[in-house]
Amino acid sequence: MIPETIAIFFHANQNLLWVTTLTLDLSMTLLLYRIFGKSGLISAIVLSILLANLQGPKLTEIMGMETSLGVIFYSTIFFATDLLGEKYGRATATRAVLLGFGVSVIIVVMMSMSLLYLPSTRLESAAFSGEIHQAFSKILDFTPRFVFGSLLAFLISQSFDVWFFHRVKKWTKGKHLWIRNNLSTITSQALDTALYTVIVWWGIFDLGTAFRLALAKYVFKIFIAAFDTPFIYWARSWNVPDALANEGDTAQDRKEQYLKS
């Protein structure tokens, strides 16, 4: 899919590839918001969860540190929930977190079910089918530890992020978006990283390696929190219509919308 010249360039410039991927991911999230409003942000959260689950086991080296590729896509979930909370209120952001958790459970169950299907044994496609089945098994064969750790870390850290974002907003009387955006993300990502490391990585790797991976992952998350700040300021200034924005909104949502207007 990607032209060979571009692939060769980015193979030789992995740090630039990471920044490019991060910028593209945030830009696509903003594009979904620009076109579809609140529904677009919720879709971005679901999409990022799917990408993070698929890319999470892949380890790479960026800026001399080994980290999981899923950190790029997972961190944008916090950006999208913060933007949701800022524009549409805490209740909407909380529902998005619960929706994301539900989607995560469905993804894990259905991917696990797909592995129960045996590859085709027809002579003309057996070799190809067997290779694809093995590739799927390698990526999708989640261990109970991975499932429990990732889902628990997601639910706790995302719920904390939404709560703390609005707590800081109250403390600062609605001013200084950059403080609540960065502070809520940095603290909730620390919680997420600690839970994921202890439950998932510790046991697969020794404790020293697990915390080394965790530290690198957390450094990238802090950078992403700072990196996405201009994006959230830019998006907050948009007056984006959303045909679905008022469907199912609670009285609390409408009250929060009124207070912000």
C-alpha positions in Angstrom: 0.0 0.0 0.0 2.8 2.4 0.9 5.2 3.3 -2.0 8.6 1.7 -1.6 10.5 5.0 -1.6 8.4 6.3 1.3 8.9 3.0 3.2 12.6 3.1 2.7 12.7 6.7 4.0 10.7 6.0 7.1 12.7 2.8 7.8 15.7 5.0 8.1 13.9 7.7 10.1 11.9 6.0 12.8 11.6 9.0 15.1 10.2 11.1 12.3 7.8 8.3 11.5 6.5 8.3 15.0 5.9 12.1 15.0 4.2 11.8 11.6 2.0 8.9 12.7 1.0 10.9 15.9 0.2 14.0 13.9 -1.8 12.0 11.3 -3.7 10.2 14.1 -4.7 13.4 15.9 -5.5 15.1 12.6 -7.8 12.2 11.6 -9.5 12.5 15.0 -10.1 16.2 14.4 -11.4 15.5 10.9 -14.0 13.1 12.3 -15.0 15.7 14.8 -15.1 18.4 12.1 -17.4 16.4 9.9 -19.5 14.4 12.4 -19.3 16.5 15.6 -19.8 14.6 18.8 -20.5 11.3 16.9 -17.2 11.7 15.2 -15.3 11.9 18.5 -17.0 8.9 19.9 -16.2 7.0 16.7 -12.5 8.1 17.0 -12.4 6.6 20.5 -13.8 3.3 19.3 -11.4 3.3 16.3 -8.4 4.1 18.6 -9.3 1.2 20.9 -9.4 -1.2 18.0 -6.0 0.1 16.7 -4.4 0.0 20.1 -5.6 -3.6 20.7 -4.2 -4.7 17.4 -1.0 -2.8 17.6 -0.4 -3.2 21.4 1.8 -6.3 21.3 4.1 -4.9 18.7 7.3 -3.5 20.3 9.5 -1.0 18.5 12.3 1.4 19.3 11.7 5.2 19.2 14.3 7.7 20.3 16.4 4.9 21.7 13.6 3.6 23.9 11.7 0.3 23.5 8.0 0.8 23.6 4.6 -0.6 22.4 3.3 0.7 19.2 -0.2 0.8 20.7 0.8 3.8 22.9 0.3 6.1 19.9 -3.3 5.1 19.3 -4.2 4.6 22.9 -3.1 8.1 24.0 -5.4 9.7 21.4 -8.3 8.1 23.3 -7.5 10.5 26.2 -7.4 13.4 23.8 -10.8 12.6 22.3 -12.4 12.1 25.8 -11.0 15.4 27.0 -12.3 17.2 24.0 -15.7 15.5 24.4 -15.8 16.6 28.1 -14.8 20.1 27.2 -17.3 20.5 24.4 -20.2 18.3 25.6 -19.9 17.8 29.3 -18.8 15.2 31.8 -21.9 12.9 31.3 -21.1 12.6 27.5 -17.5 11.8 28.1 -18.4 9.2 30.8 -20.8 7.5 28.4 -18.1 7.4 25.7 -15.7 5.7 28.2 -18.4 3.0 29.0 -19.1 2.6 25.3 -15.4 2.2 24.7 -15.2 -0.4 27.4 -18.1 -2.3 25.9 -16.5 -2.2 22.5 -13.3 -3.5 23.9 -15.1 -6.5 25.4 -16.9 -7.2 22.1 -13.6 -7.0 20.2 -11.8 -9.5 22.5 -14.7 -11.9 22.5 -15.3 -11.9 18.7 -11.6 -12.0 17.8 -11.2 -15.0 20.2 -14.2 -16.6 18.5 -12.7 -16.2 15.1 -9.7 -18.3 16.1 -12.1 -21.3 16.6 -12.6 -21.5 12.9 -10.2 -23.9 11.3 -8.4 -22.9 8.1 -9.5 -24.2 4.8 -8.1 -27.5 3.7 -8.9 -27.3 0.0 -5.9 -28.1 -2.1 -5.8 -24.8 -4.0 -5.9 -22.6 -0.9 -4.7 -24.7 2.0 -1.2 -23.2 2.2 -2.4 -19.6 2.0 -5.2 -20.3 4.5 -2.9 -22.0 6.9 -0.4 -19.0 6.9 -3.2 -16.5 7.5 -4.6 -18.6 10.3 -1.2 -18.7 12.0 -0.8 -15.0 11.6 -4.2 -14.3 13.1 -3.5 -16.7 16.0 -0.2 -14.9 16.7 -1.9 -11.5 16.9 -5.3 -12.3 18.3 -4.7 -15.2 20.7 -5.1 -13.0 23.8 -4.1 -14.5 27.1 -6.5 -14.0 30.1 -3.9 -11.8 31.7 -3.8 -9.5 28.7 -7.6 -9.3 28.5 -8.1 -8.6 32.2 -5.2 -6.2 32.4 -5.9 -4.1 29.4 -9.7 -3.9 30.1 -9.2 -3.0 33.7 -6.5 -0.4 33.0 -8.7 1.1 30.3 -11.8 1.4 32.5 -10.1 2.7 35.6 -7.8 5.2 33.9 -10.4 6.5 31.5 -12.9 7.0 34.2 -10.3 8.8 36.3 -9.3 11.0 33.4 -12.9 12.2 32.9 -13.4 12.8 36.6 -10.1 14.6 37.1 -10.4 16.7 34.0 -13.6 18.2 35.3 -12.3 18.5 38.8 -9.4 20.6 37.6 -11.8 22.6 35.4 -13.8 23.4 38.5 -10.7 24.3 40.5 -9.5 26.7 37.7 -13.0 28.1 37.1 -13.1 26.9 33.5 -9.8 28.7 32.6 -6.5 27.3 31.5 -7.5 24.4 29.3 -3.9 23.3 28.9 -3.6 22.6 32.6 -6.6 20.3 32.8 -5.8 18.6 29.5 -2.2 17.9 30.4 -2.7 17.2 34.2 -5.6 14.8 33.7 -3.8 12.9 31.0 -0.5 12.7 32.8 -2.0 11.4 36.0 -4.5 9.0 34.4 -1.8 7.7 32.0 0.4 7.1 35.0 -2.4 5.0 36.5 -3.0 3.2 33.3 0.7 2.4 32.8 1.2 1.1 36.3 -1.9 -1.2 36.2 -1.0 -2.5 32.7 2.7 -3.1 33.7 1.9 -5.0 36.9 -0.9 -7.1 35.5 0.3 -7.7 31.9 4.0 -7.2 31.4 5.2 -8.5 34.8 5.4 -12.3 34.3 5.9 -12.1 30.6 9.1 -10.1 31.3 11.1 -9.8 34.5 10.2 -7.0 36.8 13.1 -4.8 35.7 12.2 -5.2 32.0 8.5 -4.6 32.7 9.2 -1.3 34.4 11.7 -0.3 31.8 9.0 -0.7 29.2 6.6 1.1 31.4 8.9 4.1 31.9 9.5 4.4 28.2 5.8 4.2 27.5 5.0 6.8 30.1 7.6 9.2 28.7 5.9 8.9 25.3 2.5 9.5 26.9 3.7 12.7 28.6 5.1 13.9 25.2 1.8 13.1 23.5 -0.2 15.0 26.2 1.8 18.1 25.5 1.8 17.5 21.8 -2.0 17.4 21.5 -2.6 20.6 23.5 -2.6 22.9 20.4 -5.0 20.4 18.7 -7.5 20.6 21.6 -7.4 24.4 21.7 -8.0 24.6 18.0 -10.9 22.1 18.1 -12.5 23.9 21.1 -12.9 27.0 19.0 -15.0 25.3 16.3 -18.7 25.6 16.3 -19.5 22.1 14.9 -23.1 21.1 14.2 -24.0 17.6 15.0 -27.3 16.1 13.8 -27.0 13.4 16.5 -25.7 15.7 19.3 -29.1 16.1 21.0 -30.4 12.6 20.6 -30.4 10.8 24.0 -28.9 13.8 25.8 -29.8 13.9 29.5 -31.1 16.9 31.4 -27.6 17.1 32.9 -26.0 17.3 29.4 -28.3 20.1 28.4 -27.6 22.0 31.6 -23.9 21.7 31.1 -24.2 22.8 27.4 -26.2 25.9 28.6 -23.7 26.8 31.3 -20.9 26.6 28.7 -22.7 28.8 26.2 
